[in-house]
Amino acid sequence: MTTWRIGPLALHALWLWAPIASGAYRGWPFAVALALVAVALAARFAEMLAARRLEWRRTSLDLPFALLGGLFLVQLVFGNRALLEWSLGPPPSGNDLHVAFPSPFLLLGTASPDQSARSFLLFVAYVAVYYLVVNFVDTRRDTERVLRTLVVGASLLATLGLIDYLSREAWLLPWRTDPYGSRLSGTFANADHFAAWLTMATLLGIGWQMSRLDDLPGAPSVREIATSRELREAAVRRYLPLVAIGVLMIATIFTLSRGGLIGLLSGLIALAALLGMCRRIHRGMLSIGALILVVLAYGAWIGFAPLLARVGVSPESAIDRLTQYAASLPMLRDFPLLGVGLGAYRDVYLRYQPLAHRPHEVYYPYAHNDILQLLLESGILGAALVAFAFWRVAADLVGAHVMGRTRCPVRGRELESDRRYDRQSLAVGTAALAGLVAITAHSALDFSLRIPANGFLAATLLGLATTSLHIRGQPGRERSIAARRHLHIAGRGWVPVAGSGLALALLVIGWGMLGARATHVDTRVDSVGWPTSLEDAEAILAVDPRHVTALQRRATARQQQAVAVWTSAAASRDTGDPTATARGLLGQGRQDLRTALLATPTNPNVHAQLAWLEAVDAEIADPARARVPPIALSHAARALVLAPENPGIYESVARLTVSRIDLSIPVAREAVRRDAARLGSLVQTYRTVGLTEAEWLALVPESAVDRLDLAIRLEDQRLFQESVTAYRAAAALAPRLEAPLYEWMLAQALARGGRAEAAQLELERALAADPTSPELHRALGEVLAQRGDPAALRSLRAAVAAAERVSSAPPPRNMPFHVATGRLASLLEKRATDLSSPVRYRRALARYLVDRAVWSEAVDELRGITRELPEDATARFLLGTALDGIGAADEALQEFRRAVDLAPRETRFRARLARHLWSHEGYVEAVAEWRTVKAQAPDDIDARLALAGALEKLGERFGAFTEYREVLELRPAHPEAVRGLARVRSGVRITP
């Protein structure tokens, strides 16, 4: 097979392989795609060597591509030295957490040279595909082959994807690795990327269909087609691509991709506009329009509900994307000239990621806008070059060949008009341009061009548009009006040949290394998964020594080993000098983390981890000082600068500097400001330190709800005085409408702490502000009852009356307090969950009546509660107690049993049932219930003594002896247990 046939075959294989292999975005599929590009490029070079001349067909993108390639090479040459000097430099003179980010970076090449090198090689692969199409597709026959491969292959893949998607089983596409979701994604991992590929193929198919219709000499009528076999067969052949276009459109709908639909609509509008510019809107477009109507009708038949539901969430998604775009733009301020480096957005965005995007949970490797990301990664210079490339393409392909208003910038010396009149080539060229408009529109909403399958197809469309609009002449005698440059290989001509060969060899080597890395690293990561152990990290580092996550995992393992060696006495005997061994392990971990920073100096997580390692090393080296060294503080400060909205980093630094309260408390406060859920763990951390009341208040932002959250958590930690101080501070900052709620919280805490008088004062103050709140009346009644004040009954009755008045109001007016925020509502739920229920207040009244032995009124109140809430175990228990008080023993027993059935883990219910059974001669059942209470609450001394006494009275002295002895083991010298043990010992002979 001749070399000039190998090249086109490799290209056709690439067009089929990339979409089939999940977009060829990683692993060995990506390596195979690069290999196919290299084979095609080598075949083209061999073809020129065989012809003994180098040939270059000029295009409008020669200069823009050369300048962009030069810019990306400059980025690689400059590298990230400026960032490395900052991230790995010595600590600043001040022993604090203040480190400035040294922006703007005017001469920074890239934040991540490794990532930029990989992205540059992928960019060169896209450019290579473009030039291969320009050089290999010379005739209409070549164009027809390309269209047949792309459109037929795409429709076949879409058909198989639809069948598998509708059957929810990957039996036609068995190599698919991702499970099917609610959207069609074919062999791609992402439905939006599949939609982008389908959209370009659809528009290319439309161009193919129009080019086939334009070949028909004359327009036969329907009657002539129906009566002529030849015309019928010709019509079937000519309209066959419509089937493929219909399948592609239906598949695009099933992807439920908003970007895909926007891209398709943009492409169709662009196609109509281009054809209108050249006055070539003809009957071919009418057939396409009819097909679109059929597809829409089919979509309406199967139901647009999923698509409409997907579009329905667009406002929220749009706001989320716009938030990311706005957060990303400051990158251009800090890296104005050359940008952050091609492909390095993922390494820098952490510094700009807003709190709304949860930087402690979500990682954004892409900007979800290829146009914006390219601007940020290439800077002002790159943006100017991209604009220059767009202008050149528009001036050449649209201005000169579609509209005929400008001169072709790459034409030869022929005097033939630049404007294209051949309908076949014009249909293909305009459709390819429409496909480029579609992928551009989609790329403004996603990162589709970062997927090689989409990038290769976009480069192919650009190449097809270039060749189709530059070809002139009749079939079989086509020629391009673009100028060609030739260099015969003779004499000094071998010098550029050697240079071109060397450049090609270096490019192939670079692609080979990139492909080999993708094959080995991605395969190993897929087999190992996320490195969670030292073994996993070692397995990945064996094939990629600069894998950041694996380096972090190994450094963590080294640090854990070092701490274990240093703190273990056994380890110190085995290793001789535990300090030296531990510091050696920490040195290895330090080297791993510094290697990770060489690859990504802007990674805040690596800086935070290195800060901890340096602190541990300082403590092991000199335990007596126990101070955070300056080098640890500097890395902690860099972590904060590189992730200013990440609460996880703030919490980590706060824990690191806990020995420096002046540094730790402000950082902890910023962590709480960004994520209030972290307050609980921070309270536990500082509880062991022993903060003053002022320092506790400084732990949270100066707001009422934050101080209330602090107060609740301090109370849960049994720091009573500190919690009361926090409650008072929260009430002092509370808004006027919410003040009664904060004062109620304070009063409840005071009551739980035994300060009933102070609680009464707070509740009376709150009631003066809001006399209609049933909860304030209830709380005041219970506090008065605690103090033995008979006015408690009046307050509890007032609570019931107030609850009845507000219970019929709609939420939130049926609540006893004004609650303005969801966070305040969640804090309120920690203390009470049924504030809007009148039963809560009636139950409080009934409990008071039971406690005061007002049995008849208590029975009436509790019967009403149990009728309304028959599953209320507490009400059943209280009703049983009240019934027992009026002498209704059988009814009381029934209520006690129901209470136990409804709350089998509530030991006080079961213990009361046991006492009732015992007092009414249900001895066996009573003993069984006490045994259950003992099993549920082994530390319940009263239940154990009751069980021991029951066994003693039943004559089971050995059992009674055992129970008394167990009580003494729990509570030595307990008087009742001592007396009971003495009683049973005299009548029981104990053998050893």
FENZI-V587022 format. One record per backbone hydrogen bond with DSSP energy under -1.0 kcal/mol. CO is the residue of the C=O (numbers start at 1). NH is the residue of the N-H. E is the energy in kcal/mol with one decimal. If there is no record, write none. Layout:
CO|NH|E ; CO|NH|E
This chain:
2|5|-1.5 ; 2|6|-1.3 ; 3|7|-1.6 ; 5|9|-1.7 ; 6|10|-2.5 ; 7|11|-2.1 ; 8|12|-2.7 ; 9|13|-2.5 ; 10|14|-2.2 ; 11|15|-2.4 ; 12|16|-1.4 ; 13|17|-3.1 ; 14|18|-2.4 ; 16|20|-1.5 ; 17|21|-2.8 ; 18|23|-1.3 ; 21|24|-2.4 ; 23|453|-1.9 ; 27|31|-1.6 ; 28|32|-2.5 ; 29|33|-2.0 ; 30|34|-2.3 ; 31|35|-2.2 ; 32|36|-2.2 ; 33|37|-1.9 ; 34|38|-2.4 ; 35|39|-2.5 ; 36|40|-2.3 ; 37|41|-2.4 ; 38|42|-2.8 ; 39|43|-2.4 ; 40|44|-2.0 ; 41|45|-2.1 ; 42|46|-2.7 ; 43|47|-2.2 ; 44|48|-1.8 ; 45|49|-2.1 ; 46|50|-2.4 ; 47|51|-1.7 ; 48|53|-2.1 ; 52|489|-2.4 ; 54|487|-2.2 ; 56|485|-2.7 ; 59|62|-1.3 ; 61|65|-2.5 ; 62|66|-2.1 ; 63|67|-2.7 ; 64|68|-2.7 ; 65|69|-2.8 ; 66|70|-2.4 ; 67|71|-2.4 ; 68|72|-2.5 ; 69|73|-2.0 ; 70|74|-2.3 ; 71|75|-2.0 ; 72|76|-1.8 ; 73|77|-2.3 ; 74|78|-2.8 ; 75|79|-2.3 ; 79|109|-1.7 ; 79|110|-2.0 ; 80|84|-2.5 ; 81|85|-2.4 ; 82|86|-1.1 ; 83|87|-2.9 ; 84|88|-2.6 ; 94|96|-1.5 ; 101|103|-2.8 ; 112|116|-2.5 ; 113|117|-2.6 ; 114|118|-2.0 ; 115|119|-2.5 ; 116|120|-2.6 ; 117|121|-2.1 ; 118|122|-1.8 ; 119|123|-2.4 ; 120|124|-2.5 ; 121|125|-1.7 ; 122|126|-2.1 ; 123|127|-2.4 ; 124|128|-2.7 ; 125|129|-2.2 ; 126|130|-2.0 ; 127|131|-2.3 ; 128|132|-2.5 ; 129|133|-2.3 ; 130|134|-2.1 ; 131|135|-2.0 ; 132|136|-2.8 ; 133|137|-2.2 ; 136|138|-1.3 ; 139|143|-2.2 ; 140|144|-2.6 ; 141|145|-2.0 ; 142|146|-2.3 ; 143|147|-2.8 ; 144|148|-2.4 ; 145|149|-2.6 ; 146|150|-2.6 ; 147|151|-2.7 ; 148|152|-1.7 ; 149|153|-1.5 ; 150|154|-2.3 ; 151|155|-2.6 ; 152|156|-2.4 ; 153|157|-2.3 ; 154|158|-2.6 ; 155|159|-2.4 ; 156|160|-2.4 ; 157|161|-2.3 ; 158|162|-2.5 ; 159|163|-2.3 ; 160|164|-2.5 ; 161|165|-2.6 ; 162|166|-2.8 ; 163|167|-1.9 ; 164|168|-1.1 ; 164|169|-1.5 ; 169|171|-1.9 ; 173|176|-1.7 ; 185|188|-2.1 ; 190|194|-1.8 ; 191|195|-2.3 ; 192|196|-1.9 ; 193|197|-1.9 ; 194|198|-2.6 ; 195|199|-2.5 ; 196|200|-1.9 ; 197|201|-2.1 ; 198|202|-2.6 ; 199|203|-2.1 ; 200|204|-2.0 ; 201|205|-2.3 ; 202|206|-2.1 ; 203|207|-1.9 ; 204|208|-2.2 ; 205|209|-2.6 ; 206|210|-2.4 ; 207|211|-2.2 ; 208|212|-1.8 ; 209|213|-1.9 ; 210|214|-1.7 ; 213|216|-1.3 ; 216|218|-1.1 ; 221|225|-2.2 ; 222|226|-2.3 ; 223|227|-1.6 ; 224|228|-1.0 ; 228|232|-2.2 ; 229|233|-2.6 ; 230|234|-2.6 ; 231|235|-2.7 ; 232|236|-2.5 ; 233|237|-2.4 ; 234|238|-2.5 ; 235|239|-2.5 ; 239|242|-1.5 ; 240|243|-1.5 ; 241|245|-2.7 ; 242|246|-2.6 ; 243|247|-2.3 ; 244|248|-2.3 ; 245|249|-2.4 ; 246|250|-2.4 ; 247|251|-2.5 ; 248|252|-2.0 ; 249|253|-2.0 ; 250|254|-2.1 ; 251|255|-1.1 ; 253|256|-1.5 ; 254|184|-2.1 ; 257|261|-2.1 ; 258|262|-2.4 ; 259|263|-2.7 ; 260|264|-2.6 ; 261|265|-2.6 ; 262|266|-2.6 ; 263|267|-2.6 ; 264|268|-2.4 ; 265|269|-2.3 ; 266|270|-2.5 ; 267|271|-2.6 ; 268|272|-2.4 ; 269|273|-2.4 ; 270|274|-2.8 ; 271|275|-2.6 ; 272|276|-2.1 ; 273|277|-2.2 ; 274|278|-1.8 ; 275|280|-3.3 ; 282|285|-1.2 ; 283|287|-1.8 ; 284|288|-1.7 ; 285|289|-2.9 ; 286|290|-2.4 ; 287|291|-2.0 ; 288|292|-2.3 ; 289|293|-2.0 ; 290|294|-2.0 ; 291|295|-2.6 ; 292|296|-2.6 ; 293|297|-2.5 ; 294|298|-2.5 ; 295|299|-2.6 ; 296|300|-2.4 ; 297|301|-1.8 ; 298|302|-2.5 ; 299|303|-1.4 ; 304|308|-3.3 ; 305|309|-2.7 ; 306|310|-2.2 ; 307|311|-2.6 ; 308|312|-2.0 ; 311|314|-2.0 ; 313|317|-2.2 ; 314|318|-3.7 ; 315|319|-2.4 ; 316|320|-2.1 ; 317|321|-2.7 ; 318|322|-3.0 ; 319|323|-2.2 ; 320|324|-1.8 ; 321|325|-2.7 ; 322|326|-2.7 ; 323|327|-2.2 ; 324|328|-1.8 ; 325|329|-1.6 ; 328|331|-2.1 ; 329|332|-1.8 ; 330|334|-1.9 ; 331|335|-2.8 ; 334|105|-3.7 ; 336|380|-2.7 ; 337|381|-1.6 ; 340|111|-3.0 ; 341|344|-2.4 ; 345|349|-2.4 ; 348|351|-1.9 ; 349|352|-1.5 ; 349|353|-1.5 ; 354|357|-1.4 ; 355|358|-2.0 ; 358|361|-2.3 ; 358|362|-3.1 ; 369|373|-2.9 ; 370|374|-2.4 ; 371|375|-1.9 ; 372|376|-2.4 ; 373|377|-2.3 ; 374|378|-1.6 ; 375|379|-1.6 ; 376|340|-2.0 ; 377|341|-1.3 ; 378|382|-1.7 ; 379|383|-2.4 ; 380|384|-2.3 ; 381|385|-2.1 ; 382|386|-2.5 ; 383|387|-2.4 ; 384|388|-2.2 ; 385|389|-2.2 ; 386|390|-2.4 ; 387|391|-2.4 ; 388|392|-2.3 ; 389|393|-2.3 ; 390|394|-2.6 ; 391|395|-2.8 ; 392|396|-2.3 ; 393|397|-2.3 ; 394|399|-3.3 ; 395|400|-1.2 ; 396|401|-1.4 ; 398|403|-2.9 ; 399|405|-2.8 ; 399|406|-1.0 ; 401|420|-2.4 ; 410|483|-3.4 ; 422|426|-2.3 ; 423|427|-2.5 ; 424|428|-1.8 ; 425|429|-2.9 ; 426|430|-2.8 ; 427|431|-2.0 ; 428|432|-2.4 ; 429|433|-2.2 ; 430|434|-2.4 ; 431|435|-2.3 ; 432|436|-1.8 ; 433|437|-2.1 ; 434|438|-2.3 ; 435|439|-2.4 ; 436|440|-2.0 ; 437|441|-2.6 ; 438|442|-2.5 ; 439|443|-2.3 ; 440|444|-1.0 ; 442|445|-2.0 ; 443|370|-2.3 ; 446|370|-1.6 ; 447|450|-1.4 ; 448|451|-1.9 ; 451|455|-2.3 ; 452|456|-3.3 ; 453|457|-1.8 ; 454|458|-2.5 ; 455|459|-2.4 ; 456|460|-2.1 ; 457|461|-2.4 ; 458|462|-2.2 ; 459|463|-2.2 ; 460|464|-2.9 ; 461|465|-2.7 ; 462|466|-1.9 ; 463|467|-2.6 ; 464|468|-2.8 ; 465|469|-1.7 ; 467|471|-1.2 ; 470|481|-2.4 ; 472|479|-2.5 ; 474|477|-2.6 ; 479|472|-3.4 ; 481|412|-2.7 ; 483|58|-2.6 ; 485|56|-2.4 ; 487|54|-3.2 ; 488|490|-1.4 ; 490|493|-2.3 ; 491|494|-1.4 ; 492|495|-1.8 ; 493|497|-1.1 ; 494|498|-2.8 ; 495|499|-2.4 ; 496|500|-2.9 ; 497|501|-2.9 ; 498|502|-2.6 ; 499|503|-2.6 ; 500|504|-2.6 ; 501|505|-2.6 ; 502|506|-2.9 ; 503|507|-2.4 ; 504|508|-2.7 ; 505|509|-2.6 ; 506|510|-2.8 ; 507|511|-2.8 ; 508|512|-2.7 ; 509|513|-2.9 ; 510|514|-2.6 ; 511|515|-3.2 ; 512|516|-2.9 ; 513|517|-2.6 ; 514|518|-2.5 ; 515|519|-2.7 ; 516|520|-3.0 ; 517|521|-2.7 ; 518|522|-1.1 ; 519|523|-1.3 ; 520|524|-2.3 ; 521|525|-3.1 ; 522|526|-2.6 ; 523|527|-2.0 ; 524|528|-2.7 ; 525|529|-3.6 ; 533|537|-2.2 ; 534|538|-2.7 ; 535|539|-2.1 ; 536|540|-1.9 ; 537|541|-2.8 ; 538|542|-1.4 ; 540|543|-1.3 ; 540|544|-1.8 ; 544|547|-1.8 ; 547|551|-2.3 ; 548|552|-2.4 ; 549|553|-2.3 ; 550|554|-2.4 ; 551|555|-2.3 ; 552|556|-2.3 ; 553|557|-2.1 ; 554|558|-2.4 ; 555|559|-2.3 ; 556|560|-2.4 ; 557|561|-2.3 ; 558|562|-2.5 ; 559|563|-2.4 ; 560|564|-2.2 ; 561|565|-2.6 ; 562|566|-2.4 ; 563|567|-2.1 ; 564|568|-1.2 ; 568|572|-1.9 ; 569|573|-1.7 ; 570|574|-1.7 ; 571|575|-2.5 ; 572|576|-1.3 ; 575|577|-1.5 ; 577|581|-2.1 ; 578|582|-2.8 ; 579|583|-2.6 ; 580|584|-1.9 ; 581|585|-2.1 ; 582|586|-2.3 ; 583|587|-2.0 ; 584|588|-1.8 ; 585|589|-2.2 ; 586|590|-2.8 ; 587|591|-2.2 ; 588|592|-2.0 ; 589|593|-2.3 ; 590|594|-2.4 ; 591|595|-2.1 ; 592|596|-2.0 ; 593|597|-2.0 ; 594|598|-1.7 ; 595|599|-1.2 ; 596|600|-2.6 ; 600|603|-1.6 ; 603|607|-1.6 ; 604|608|-2.6 ; 605|609|-2.3 ; 606|610|-2.6 ; 607|611|-2.2 ; 608|612|-1.9 ; 609|613|-2.2 ; 610|614|-2.4 ; 611|615|-2.0 ; 612|616|-2.6 ; 613|617|-2.5 ; 614|618|-2.1 ; 615|619|-2.1 ; 616|620|-2.3 ; 617|621|-2.4 ; 618|622|-2.1 ; 622|625|-1.1 ; 622|626|-1.2 ; 629|633|-2.0 ; 630|634|-2.5 ; 631|635|-1.8 ; 632|636|-2.3 ; 633|637|-2.6 ; 634|638|-2.2 ; 635|639|-2.2 ; 636|640|-1.9 ; 637|641|-2.2 ; 638|642|-2.4 ; 639|643|-1.0 ; 643|646|-1.7 ; 646|650|-1.6 ; 647|651|-2.5 ; 648|652|-2.2 ; 649|653|-2.5 ; 650|654|-2.4 ; 651|655|-2.2 ; 652|656|-2.2 ; 653|657|-2.2 ; 655|658|-1.3 ; 657|660|-2.3 ; 660|663|-1.5 ; 660|664|-3.1 ; 661|665|-2.1 ; 663|667|-1.2 ; 664|668|-2.7 ; 665|669|-2.4 ; 666|670|-1.6 ; 667|671|-1.8 ; 668|672|-2.4 ; 669|673|-2.3 ; 670|674|-1.4 ; 671|675|-2.1 ; 675|678|-1.8 ; 676|679|-1.8 ; 678|682|-1.8 ; 679|683|-2.6 ; 680|684|-1.8 ; 681|685|-1.8 ; 682|686|-2.6 ; 683|687|-1.5 ; 686|690|-1.7 ; 692|696|-2.4 ; 693|697|-2.1 ; 694|698|-1.8 ; 696|699|-1.2 ; 697|700|-1.2 ; 701|703|-2.2 ; 703|707|-2.1 ; 704|708|-2.1 ; 705|709|-2.2 ; 706|710|-2.2 ; 707|711|-2.4 ; 708|712|-2.3 ; 709|713|-2.2 ; 710|714|-2.6 ; 711|715|-2.4 ; 712|716|-2.2 ; 713|717|-1.3 ; 714|719|-2.6 ; 715|718|-1.9 ; 719|723|-2.2 ; 720|724|-2.4 ; 721|725|-2.1 ; 722|726|-2.0 ; 723|727|-2.8 ; 724|728|-2.6 ; 725|729|-2.3 ; 726|730|-2.4 ; 727|731|-2.5 ; 728|732|-1.9 ; 735|739|-1.0 ; 738|742|-1.7 ; 739|743|-2.5 ; 740|744|-2.3 ; 741|745|-2.3 ; 742|746|-2.2 ; 743|747|-2.6 ; 744|748|-2.6 ; 745|749|-2.0 ; 746|750|-2.4 ; 747|751|-2.6 ; 748|752|-2.5 ; 749|753|-1.5 ; 750|755|-2.9 ; 751|754|-1.7 ; 755|759|-2.0 ; 756|760|-2.5 ; 757|761|-1.8 ; 758|762|-1.9 ; 759|763|-2.3 ; 760|764|-2.4 ; 761|765|-1.9 ; 762|766|-2.2 ; 763|767|-2.7 ; 764|768|-1.5 ; 765|769|-1.0 ; 766|770|-2.1 ; 770|773|-1.2 ; 773|777|-1.5 ; 774|778|-2.5 ; 775|779|-2.9 ; 776|780|-2.3 ; 777|781|-2.4 ; 778|782|-2.3 ; 779|783|-2.2 ; 780|784|-2.6 ; 781|785|-2.4 ; 782|786|-2.2 ; 783|787|-1.4 ; 784|789|-2.9 ; 785|788|-1.1 ; 789|792|-1.8 ; 790|793|-1.2 ; 791|795|-1.8 ; 792|796|-2.5 ; 793|797|-2.3 ; 794|798|-2.0 ; 795|799|-2.0 ; 796|800|-1.9 ; 797|801|-2.2 ; 798|802|-2.5 ; 799|803|-2.4 ; 800|804|-2.0 ; 801|805|-1.4 ; 802|806|-1.9 ; 803|807|-1.6 ; 806|809|-1.3 ; 810|813|-1.6 ; 812|815|-1.7 ; 821|825|-1.8 ; 822|826|-2.1 ; 823|827|-2.0 ; 824|828|-2.2 ; 825|829|-1.8 ; 828|831|-1.3 ; 828|832|-2.0 ; 834|837|-1.4 ; 837|840|-1.1 ; 838|842|-2.0 ; 839|843|-2.9 ; 840|844|-1.5 ; 841|845|-2.0 ; 842|846|-2.5 ; 843|847|-2.6 ; 844|848|-1.9 ; 845|849|-2.3 ; 846|850|-2.5 ; 847|851|-2.8 ; 848|852|-1.8 ; 849|854|-3.0 ; 850|853|-1.5 ; 853|855|-1.6 ; 854|858|-2.0 ; 855|859|-2.7 ; 856|860|-2.1 ; 857|861|-2.5 ; 858|862|-2.7 ; 859|863|-2.4 ; 860|864|-1.6 ; 861|865|-1.6 ; 862|866|-2.6 ; 863|867|-1.8 ; 864|868|-1.6 ; 865|869|-3.2 ; 869|872|-1.7 ; 871|873|-1.0 ; 872|876|-1.9 ; 873|877|-2.3 ; 874|878|-2.7 ; 875|879|-2.5 ; 876|880|-2.3 ; 877|881|-2.1 ; 878|882|-2.6 ; 879|883|-2.9 ; 880|884|-2.4 ; 881|885|-1.6 ; 882|886|-1.5 ; 883|888|-2.4 ; 887|889|-1.8 ; 888|892|-2.4 ; 889|893|-2.6 ; 890|894|-2.1 ; 891|895|-2.2 ; 892|896|-2.6 ; 893|897|-2.3 ; 894|898|-2.1 ; 895|899|-2.4 ; 896|900|-2.2 ; 897|901|-2.5 ; 898|902|-2.4 ; 899|903|-1.9 ; 903|906|-1.8 ; 905|907|-1.1 ; 906|910|-1.5 ; 907|911|-2.9 ; 908|912|-1.9 ; 909|913|-2.0 ; 910|914|-2.3 ; 911|915|-2.2 ; 912|916|-2.2 ; 913|917|-2.6 ; 914|918|-2.6 ; 915|919|-2.4 ; 917|922|-4.1 ; 918|921|-1.5 ; 922|926|-2.3 ; 923|927|-2.6 ; 924|928|-2.2 ; 925|929|-2.4 ; 926|930|-2.4 ; 927|931|-2.3 ; 928|932|-1.8 ; 929|933|-2.3 ; 930|934|-2.5 ; 931|935|-2.1 ; 932|936|-2.3 ; 933|937|-2.7 ; 937|940|-2.1 ; 939|941|-1.2 ; 940|944|-1.7 ; 941|945|-2.7 ; 942|946|-2.5 ; 943|947|-2.3 ; 944|948|-2.7 ; 945|949|-2.8 ; 946|950|-2.2 ; 947|951|-2.5 ; 948|952|-2.3 ; 949|953|-2.3 ; 950|954|-1.9 ; 951|956|-2.4 ; 952|955|-1.1 ; 955|957|-1.7 ; 956|960|-2.3 ; 957|961|-2.9 ; 958|962|-2.3 ; 959|963|-2.2 ; 960|964|-2.7 ; 961|965|-2.4 ; 962|966|-2.1 ; 963|967|-2.0 ; 964|968|-2.0 ; 965|969|-1.7 ; 966|970|-1.6 ; 967|971|-3.3 ; 971|974|-1.3 ; 974|978|-2.5 ; 975|979|-2.6 ; 976|980|-2.5 ; 977|981|-2.5 ; 978|982|-2.1 ; 979|983|-2.0 ; 980|984|-2.2 ; 981|985|-1.9 ; 982|986|-1.1
